């Protein structure tokens, strides 16, 4: 387990029935919801959360996520999710996550890259102004690397469908919630594929804001035998809102 110091938040959770998928295990989009909740809680406790940034005219925007999955916890299983600020990289503030099973074994590691964005200009600001409030631990990392830029979008589309974003998809900043993109990407694959494939790694790049009422197209491409990239595209202007890369 990780140290019990101010740099870390350790949250005990239970995998309830509303968090699982058809396999009886924690769904990937529920995992991302857990990440979002503990990140918000820890940032708020340390004075750089949603309300703190809002007072100064800024908001947090998630830019990239990379997840390594050894195993997904099962229904009713107690788990512990730990999170900590793990440094900065250029304009990004980094935050890591480790998920432990009831035996204390790490089964999931993740890292995320966040931008501090100006409400008015929609331009990012370097995290230096808030760095003194972040209890950073950069000597312990949850994954082998930071979240990377996704390529592989020139391959032939093998699965595609359309969807319109609705009220329940929108977060407090007025954007499509980041958890929806991974959910929509996974929904592009056939049921048989999802039942048979064990997801080992996921990378997401959030590229542009999506809003309520956007008509979207989800195109999924096979990069190689173990890798797939899904593009979530707004049809009005053909803008790619997010890329999701899945390794099985």
HUWO-V503034 format. One record per residue. RES is the residue in three letters. PHI is phi as a letter, one per 20 degrees, with the letter a starting at -180 (* if undefined). BURIAL is + if it has 9 or more other ideal C-beta (glycine too) atoms within 8 Angstrom, else -. D_CENTER is the distance of its C-alpha to the mean C-alpha in Angstrom with 1 decimal. Layout:
<<RES,PHI,BURIAL,D_CENTER> <RES,PHI,BURIAL,D_CENTER>>
//
This chain:
<<UNK,*,-,22.3> <UNK,e,+,21.2> <UNK,f,-,23.6> <UNK,d,-,24.1> <UNK,c,-,24.4> <UNK,f,-,23.1> <UNK,f,+,20.4> <UNK,d,+,18.6> <UNK,d,+,17.6> <UNK,d,+,18.2> <UNK,d,+,17.4> <UNK,e,-,19.3> <UNK,c,+,18.0> <UNK,c,-,19.6> <UNK,f,+,18.2> <UNK,e,-,20.0> <UNK,f,-,21.1> <UNK,f,-,18.7> <UNK,d,+,15.6> <UNK,d,+,17.1> <UNK,d,-,17.6> <UNK,f,-,20.9> <UNK,e,-,21.0> <UNK,n,-,21.2> <UNK,d,+,18.0> <UNK,g,+,14.7> <UNK,f,+,12.9> <UNK,f,+,9.5> <UNK,f,+,8.4> <UNK,f,+,10.1> <UNK,g,+,8.4> <UNK,f,+,5.0> <UNK,f,+,7.9> <UNK,f,+,9.4> <UNK,g,+,6.9> <UNK,f,+,7.4> <UNK,f,+,11.0> <UNK,f,+,12.0> <UNK,f,+,10.7> <UNK,f,+,12.8> <UNK,f,+,15.6> <UNK,f,+,16.0> <UNK,f,+,16.0> <UNK,f,+,18.5> <UNK,g,-,20.6> <UNK,d,+,21.0> <UNK,n,-,21.9> <UNK,c,+,19.0> <UNK,e,+,17.1> <UNK,g,+,16.9> <UNK,f,-,20.7> <UNK,f,+,21.7> <UNK,f,+,20.1> <UNK,f,+,21.4> <UNK,f,-,24.9> <UNK,d,-,24.9> <UNK,n,-,23.6> <UNK,c,+,20.1> <UNK,b,+,16.5> <UNK,f,+,13.1> <UNK,c,+,11.0> <UNK,f,+,7.5> <UNK,d,+,8.7> <UNK,b,+,7.0> <UNK,b,+,4.9> <UNK,c,+,7.4> <UNK,c,+,8.2> <UNK,d,+,11.9> <UNK,d,+,13.2> <UNK,e,-,16.9> <UNK,a,-,17.2> <UNK,d,+,15.6> <UNK,f,+,17.5> <UNK,e,+,20.1> <UNK,g,+,21.2> <UNK,m,-,22.9> <UNK,f,+,21.7> <UNK,f,-,21.4> <UNK,c,+,18.4> <UNK,c,+,17.6> <UNK,d,+,14.2> <UNK,d,+,14.8> <UNK,b,+,13.1> <UNK,a,+,14.8> <UNK,f,+,14.9> <UNK,d,+,15.6> <UNK,p,-,17.3> <UNK,c,+,17.3> <UNK,b,-,17.4> <UNK,m,-,19.3> <UNK,e,-,17.8> <UNK,e,+,14.5> <UNK,e,+,14.1> <UNK,e,+,12.3> <UNK,c,+,10.8> <UNK,d,+,10.8> <UNK,b,+,10.5> <UNK,c,+,13.2> <UNK,d,+,13.9> <UNK,d,+,17.7> <UNK,e,+,19.9> <UNK,f,-,23.1> <UNK,e,-,25.0> <UNK,n,-,23.0> <UNK,e,-,21.7> <UNK,f,-,18.3> <UNK,d,+,16.6> <UNK,b,+,12.9> <UNK,c,+,11.8> <UNK,b,+,8.6> <UNK,c,+,8.6> <UNK,c,+,6.9> <UNK,c,+,9.3> <UNK,d,+,10.3> <UNK,d,+,13.4> <UNK,e,+,16.1> <UNK,d,+,17.5> <UNK,f,+,21.1> <UNK,g,-,21.5> <UNK,f,-,24.7> <UNK,e,-,24.3> <UNK,m,-,20.6> <UNK,d,-,20.8> <UNK,f,+,18.8> <UNK,c,+,20.6> <UNK,f,-,20.5> <UNK,f,+,19.2> <UNK,g,-,22.7> <UNK,f,-,24.0> <UNK,d,+,21.7> <UNK,f,+,21.6> <UNK,f,-,24.6> <UNK,e,-,22.8> <UNK,e,+,19.9> <UNK,f,+,21.1> <UNK,f,+,19.7> <UNK,c,+,20.1> <UNK,d,-,19.7> <UNK,e,-,22.0> <UNK,c,+,19.6> <UNK,c,-,16.5> <UNK,e,+,14.1> <UNK,c,+,13.9> <UNK,f,-,16.6> <UNK,b,-,15.2> <UNK,f,+,12.8> <UNK,f,+,10.3> <UNK,d,-,12.9> <UNK,f,-,14.0> <UNK,e,+,14.2> <UNK,d,-,17.8> <UNK,n,+,19.6> <UNK,e,+,19.7> <UNK,e,-,23.5> <UNK,f,+,23.9> <UNK,f,-,25.5> <UNK,f,-,23.5> <UNK,d,-,24.1> <UNK,c,+,22.3> <UNK,b,+,21.9> <UNK,b,-,21.8> <UNK,d,+,21.8> <UNK,b,-,20.2> <UNK,d,-,20.7> <UNK,f,+,18.2> <UNK,c,-,19.8> <UNK,g,-,20.1> <UNK,f,-,17.7> <UNK,e,+,14.8> <UNK,d,+,15.3> <UNK,e,-,13.9> <UNK,f,-,16.3> <UNK,e,-,16.2> <UNK,n,-,17.4> <UNK,d,+,14.6> <UNK,f,+,12.8> <UNK,f,-,9.9> <UNK,f,+,6.5> <UNK,f,+,6.5> <UNK,f,+,9.7> <UNK,f,+,9.0> <UNK,f,+,7.9> <UNK,f,+,10.7> <UNK,f,+,13.1> <UNK,f,+,12.6> <UNK,f,+,13.6> <UNK,f,-,16.3> <UNK,f,+,17.9> <UNK,e,+,19.2> <UNK,f,-,22.4> <UNK,g,-,22.6> <UNK,f,-,24.6> <UNK,f,-,22.0> <UNK,f,+,19.3> <UNK,f,-,21.9> <UNK,e,-,23.1> <UNK,e,-,20.1> <UNK,e,-,18.2> <UNK,f,+,14.7> <UNK,d,-,14.8> <UNK,b,+,12.0> <UNK,c,+,9.0> <UNK,c,+,8.2> <UNK,c,+,6.8> <UNK,d,+,8.9> <UNK,e,+,9.1> <UNK,d,-,12.9> <UNK,b,-,14.7> <UNK,f,-,14.9> <UNK,d,+,15.5> <UNK,c,+,18.0> <UNK,f,+,19.7> <UNK,n,-,22.2> <UNK,f,+,20.7> <UNK,e,+,21.9> <UNK,d,+,19.4> <UNK,c,+,19.9> <UNK,d,+,17.6> <UNK,d,+,19.1> <UNK,d,+,18.3> <UNK,c,+,20.2> <UNK,e,+,21.4> <UNK,e,+,21.3> <UNK,b,-,23.1> <UNK,f,-,23.9> <UNK,c,-,20.6> <UNK,c,+,18.1> <UNK,c,+,17.0> <UNK,c,+,15.4> <UNK,d,+,14.6> <UNK,d,+,15.3> <UNK,d,+,14.8> <UNK,d,+,18.0> <UNK,e,+,19.8> <UNK,f,-,23.3> <UNK,g,-,25.2> <UNK,c,-,24.6> <UNK,l,-,22.9> <UNK,e,-,20.1> <UNK,e,+,16.9> <UNK,e,+,14.0> <UNK,b,+,11.2> <UNK,c,+,11.6> <UNK,c,+,10.0> <UNK,d,+,11.9> <UNK,d,+,12.7> <UNK,d,+,15.3> <UNK,d,+,17.6>>
//
